[in-house]
Amino acid sequence: MIGPVAERDADPAAHADGTAPPPDLPVAPADPRAAPVGPPQGSGKSLTIGAVCKALSQEFPDISISKIRYLEDQKLLAPRRTPGGYRLYSATDVTRLRTILRLQRDEFLPLRVIRQELAAGRSQPEVTQAAPSDGTQATPDARPGAALRRLTFSIAQRGAMYSLEDVVEDTGADPRLIAELEDYAIVKGDPRSGTKYYDETEREIVRAVSELSRYGVAGRNLRVFKTSAERESALLQQILAPALRSRNPERRKEAVEALENLAAVASHLKHLLLVRDLRRIAR
């Protein structure tokens, strides 16, 4: 079990004379065959930044004290501080840090997107379904929603564009379903040179609705989703309207990032409320 390190957390904020912190101590390479090392489970003990760095060094060999400090500067971590200036990390803090590092390493996500993922309640990256050891093809999960992919979209950018044929091929949706979604203004498409194109968000809307259609949900039933989204959008716009209209480019950029974070939080809240109401049905 790894306990707290006695050395003082070298933090520039803790030095009254403003001197720079000492360089990070090198971490000896870990044996890849050894069992994963981490903070004590259920012990409730806090770890110093040095102990956290050592605990995660096997899974993340390039981790350093300065990198953990940087993630704190980016408001992704908020460890408790002692009166003497020590950082103390709880088991929850270490789990959050591990999630951040995995999202960076495995999914190549920028910190802005990772912040959205954490705000939306993501505590651990999803585990990809492993193929059977006998070499046979894994059986697809037939549960509702299993075919949908977890994607994070930028509010500022539409991403790649796809033709109707591309959307049909990628999602397996019936072209008549897409036409119905256009009739109810669920998706719109962008006509270009006689061909209609859809952005990534609309493509995934088609994918989600195609999944719902398997259970008899038609385009006319989606008005409730559209109305709810429009009301949420209006609320978030009202909250950040002054900053979004600012003439300062930096302030507008920060407002857009805040808007994306708020959207992630609102989406998570809506999911929680839905789960709470559905529990009454499942009883």
C-alpha positions as CSV (number, residue, x, y, z in Angstrom):
1,M,0.0,0.0,0.0
2,I,1.4,3.4,-0.9
3,G,1.2,6.0,1.8
4,P,1.6,9.8,1.7
5,V,5.0,11.1,0.8
6,A,6.6,13.3,3.5
7,E,8.3,15.7,1.1
8,R,6.6,19.1,0.6
9,D,4.5,19.6,-2.5
10,A,6.6,21.9,-4.6
11,D,4.2,24.5,-5.7
12,P,5.1,28.0,-6.8
13,A,2.0,29.4,-5.0
14,A,3.4,28.0,-1.8
15,H,6.7,30.0,-2.0
16,A,6.5,33.4,-0.6
17,D,9.6,34.6,-2.5
18,G,8.2,33.5,-5.8
19,T,11.1,31.0,-6.5
20,A,10.6,28.3,-9.1
21,P,9.8,24.8,-7.9
22,P,12.5,22.1,-7.9
23,P,12.6,19.8,-11.0
24,D,10.5,16.7,-10.9
25,L,12.1,13.6,-9.5
26,P,12.7,10.8,-12.0
27,V,10.4,7.8,-11.6
28,A,12.0,4.3,-12.1
29,P,10.5,2.3,-14.9
30,A,7.9,-0.2,-13.7
31,D,7.7,-3.8,-14.5
32,P,4.9,-4.2,-17.0
33,R,4.1,-7.7,-15.7
34,A,3.4,-6.4,-12.2
35,A,-0.1,-5.9,-11.0
36,P,-1.6,-2.4,-11.4
37,V,-0.7,0.0,-8.6
38,G,-3.1,2.6,-7.3
39,P,-4.3,4.2,-4.1
40,P,-5.7,2.0,-1.4
41,Q,-9.3,1.1,-2.2
42,G,-11.8,2.1,0.5
43,S,-9.1,3.3,2.9
44,G,-10.2,6.9,2.8
45,K,-6.6,8.1,3.1
46,S,-5.4,11.0,1.0
47,L,-2.2,11.0,-1.0
48,T,0.3,13.7,-1.7
49,I,1.0,14.7,-5.3
50,G,4.3,12.6,-5.2
51,A,2.4,9.5,-4.0
52,V,-0.2,9.9,-6.7
53,C,2.5,10.3,-9.4
54,K,4.2,7.1,-8.2
55,A,0.9,5.2,-7.9
56,L,0.0,6.0,-11.6
57,S,3.5,5.7,-13.1
58,Q,3.0,2.1,-14.1
59,E,-0.1,2.7,-16.2
60,F,1.1,6.2,-17.4
61,P,5.0,6.1,-17.6
62,D,5.1,9.8,-18.8
63,I,3.2,11.2,-15.8
64,S,5.0,13.8,-13.8
65,I,4.3,16.2,-10.9
66,S,4.3,19.1,-13.3
67,K,1.7,17.5,-15.5
68,I,-0.6,16.9,-12.6
69,R,-0.2,20.6,-11.6
70,Y,-1.0,21.6,-15.1
71,L,-4.2,19.7,-15.1
72,E,-5.1,21.5,-11.9
73,D,-4.3,24.8,-13.5
74,Q,-6.8,23.9,-16.3
75,K,-9.5,23.4,-13.6
76,L,-9.7,19.6,-14.3
77,L,-8.6,18.7,-10.8
78,A,-9.3,20.3,-7.4
79,P,-7.4,18.5,-4.7
80,R,-7.7,19.6,-1.1
81,R,-5.1,21.9,0.4
82,T,-3.6,21.8,3.8
83,P,-2.8,25.0,5.7
84,G,0.8,24.4,4.9
85,G,0.2,24.3,1.1
86,Y,0.3,20.5,0.6
87,R,-2.0,19.1,-2.1
88,L,-3.9,16.0,-0.8
89,Y,-5.7,13.8,-3.3
90,S,-8.6,11.6,-2.3
91,A,-9.5,8.3,-4.0
92,T,-12.1,10.2,-6.0
93,D,-9.5,12.7,-7.2
94,V,-7.1,9.9,-8.3
95,T,-10.0,8.1,-10.2
96,R,-10.7,11.4,-11.9
97,L,-7.1,11.9,-12.8
98,R,-6.8,8.3,-14.2
99,T,-9.9,9.0,-16.3
100,I,-8.4,12.2,-17.7
101,L,-5.1,10.5,-18.6
102,R,-6.9,7.5,-20.3
103,L,-9.0,9.9,-22.4
104,Q,-5.9,11.7,-23.5
105,R,-3.9,8.5,-24.2
106,D,-6.6,6.2,-25.6
107,E,-9.1,8.6,-27.3
108,F,-6.7,11.5,-28.1
109,L,-9.3,14.0,-26.7
110,P,-8.3,17.6,-26.0
111,L,-8.7,19.0,-22.5
112,R,-11.7,21.1,-23.6
113,V,-13.6,17.9,-24.7
114,I,-12.4,16.0,-21.6
115,R,-13.9,18.7,-19.5
116,Q,-17.2,18.2,-21.2
117,E,-17.0,14.4,-20.7
118,L,-16.3,14.9,-17.0
119,A,-19.1,17.4,-16.7
120,A,-21.5,14.9,-18.3
121,G,-20.7,12.3,-15.6
122,R,-18.1,10.2,-17.3
123,S,-16.0,8.6,-14.6
124,Q,-14.2,5.9,-16.7
125,P,-13.7,5.4,-20.4
126,E,-16.0,2.8,-21.9
127,V,-14.5,-0.6,-22.3
128,T,-14.6,-1.9,-25.9
129,Q,-16.3,-5.3,-26.2
130,A,-13.6,-7.9,-26.4
131,A,-13.7,-10.6,-29.1
132,P,-14.0,-14.2,-28.0
133,S,-10.7,-16.0,-27.3
134,D,-11.6,-18.7,-29.8
135,G,-11.3,-16.3,-32.7
136,T,-15.0,-16.2,-33.6
137,Q,-16.8,-13.0,-34.2
138,A,-18.2,-11.2,-31.2
139,T,-22.0,-11.3,-31.0
140,P,-23.5,-7.8,-31.4
141,D,-25.3,-6.5,-28.3
142,A,-29.0,-6.4,-29.2
143,R,-30.1,-4.2,-26.3
144,P,-31.7,-0.8,-27.1
145,G,-29.1,1.8,-27.8
146,A,-26.2,-0.6,-28.0
147,A,-25.5,0.3,-31.7
148,L,-25.1,4.0,-30.8
149,R,-21.6,5.4,-30.5
150,R,-20.6,7.9,-27.9
151,L,-19.4,11.0,-29.7
152,T,-18.6,14.5,-28.6
153,F,-19.6,17.3,-30.9
154,S,-18.3,20.9,-31.1
155,I,-20.9,23.6,-31.0
156,A,-18.6,26.0,-33.0
157,Q,-17.9,23.5,-35.9
158,R,-20.2,21.3,-37.9
159,G,-17.5,18.8,-38.8
160,A,-17.5,16.6,-41.9
161,M,-20.5,16.6,-44.3
162,Y,-22.2,13.4,-45.6
163,S,-24.5,12.8,-48.6
164,L,-27.8,11.0,-48.2
165,E,-26.2,7.8,-49.6
166,D,-23.4,8.1,-47.1
167,V,-25.8,8.5,-44.1
168,V,-28.0,5.6,-45.3
169,E,-25.0,3.3,-45.7
170,D,-23.4,4.4,-42.4
171,T,-26.5,4.2,-40.2
172,G,-28.5,1.6,-41.9
173,A,-31.6,3.9,-41.8
174,D,-34.4,3.8,-44.4
175,P,-34.3,6.8,-46.7
176,R,-38.0,7.2,-46.1
177,L,-37.3,7.7,-42.4
178,I,-34.8,10.5,-43.2
179,A,-37.4,12.1,-45.4
180,E,-39.9,11.9,-42.5
181,L,-37.3,13.5,-40.2
182,E,-37.0,16.4,-42.6
183,D,-40.8,16.8,-42.8
184,Y,-40.8,17.3,-39.0
185,A,-37.7,19.5,-39.1
186,I,-35.7,17.1,-37.0
187,V,-32.9,17.2,-39.6
188,K,-32.6,19.7,-42.4
189,G,-29.7,18.9,-44.6
190,D,-27.7,21.4,-46.7
191,P,-28.4,21.3,-50.5
192,R,-25.3,21.8,-52.6
193,S,-25.2,21.5,-56.4
194,G,-28.3,19.4,-56.4
195,T,-27.1,17.0,-53.6
196,K,-28.2,17.2,-50.0
197,Y,-25.6,16.9,-47.3
198,Y,-25.9,16.3,-43.6
199,D,-23.3,17.2,-40.9
200,E,-22.1,14.8,-38.2
201,T,-24.7,15.8,-35.7
202,E,-27.6,15.1,-38.1
203,R,-26.0,11.8,-39.1
204,E,-26.0,10.7,-35.5
205,I,-29.6,12.0,-35.0
206,V,-30.6,9.7,-37.9
207,R,-28.7,6.8,-36.2
208,A,-30.5,7.4,-32.9
209,V,-33.9,7.7,-34.5
210,S,-33.3,4.6,-36.6
211,E,-32.7,2.8,-33.3
212,L,-35.9,4.2,-31.8
213,S,-37.9,3.2,-34.9
214,R,-37.2,-0.4,-34.1
215,Y,-39.6,0.1,-31.2
216,G,-42.3,1.8,-33.2
217,V,-41.3,5.4,-32.6
218,A,-42.1,7.5,-35.6
219,G,-41.1,11.0,-36.7
220,R,-44.2,12.6,-35.3
221,N,-43.3,11.2,-31.8
222,L,-40.1,13.2,-31.8
223,R,-41.7,16.6,-31.4
224,V,-41.3,16.2,-27.6
225,F,-37.5,15.8,-28.0
226,K,-37.3,18.7,-30.4
227,T,-39.3,21.0,-28.2
228,S,-37.3,20.1,-25.1
229,A,-34.0,20.8,-26.9
230,E,-35.2,24.2,-28.2
231,R,-36.2,25.2,-24.6
232,E,-32.9,24.1,-23.2
233,S,-31.0,25.9,-25.9
234,A,-33.0,29.1,-25.2
235,L,-32.2,28.8,-21.5
236,L,-28.4,28.4,-22.0
237,Q,-28.4,31.2,-24.6
238,Q,-30.1,33.5,-22.0
239,I,-27.4,32.6,-19.4
240,L,-24.5,33.4,-21.7
241,A,-26.0,36.0,-24.0
242,P,-23.9,38.9,-23.0
243,A,-20.6,37.0,-23.4
244,L,-21.7,35.5,-26.7
245,R,-22.4,38.9,-28.1
246,S,-19.1,40.4,-26.8
247,R,-16.8,42.1,-29.3
248,N,-13.8,40.6,-27.5
249,P,-12.8,37.4,-29.5
250,E,-11.3,35.9,-26.4
251,R,-14.4,36.4,-24.3
252,R,-16.6,35.0,-27.1
253,K,-14.3,31.9,-27.3
254,E,-14.6,31.4,-23.5
255,A,-18.4,31.8,-23.8
256,V,-18.6,29.1,-26.4
257,E,-16.5,26.7,-24.2
258,A,-18.8,27.5,-21.3
259,L,-21.8,26.9,-23.5
260,E,-20.4,23.4,-24.4
261,N,-19.8,22.6,-20.8
262,L,-23.3,23.8,-19.8
263,A,-24.8,21.7,-22.6
264,A,-23.0,18.6,-21.2
265,V,-24.2,19.3,-17.7
266,A,-27.8,19.9,-18.9
267,S,-27.7,16.7,-20.9
268,H,-26.5,14.7,-17.9
269,L,-29.2,16.3,-15.7
270,K,-31.9,15.4,-18.2
271,H,-30.6,11.8,-18.3
272,L,-30.7,11.6,-14.5
273,L,-34.3,12.9,-14.4
274,L,-35.3,10.4,-17.0
275,V,-33.7,7.5,-15.1
276,R,-35.5,8.6,-11.9
277,D,-38.9,8.7,-13.6
278,L,-38.3,5.4,-15.4
279,R,-37.6,3.7,-12.1
280,R,-41.2,4.1,-11.2
281,I,-42.2,2.1,-14.2
282,A,-39.7,-0.6,-13.5
283,R,-40.9,-1.3,-10.0
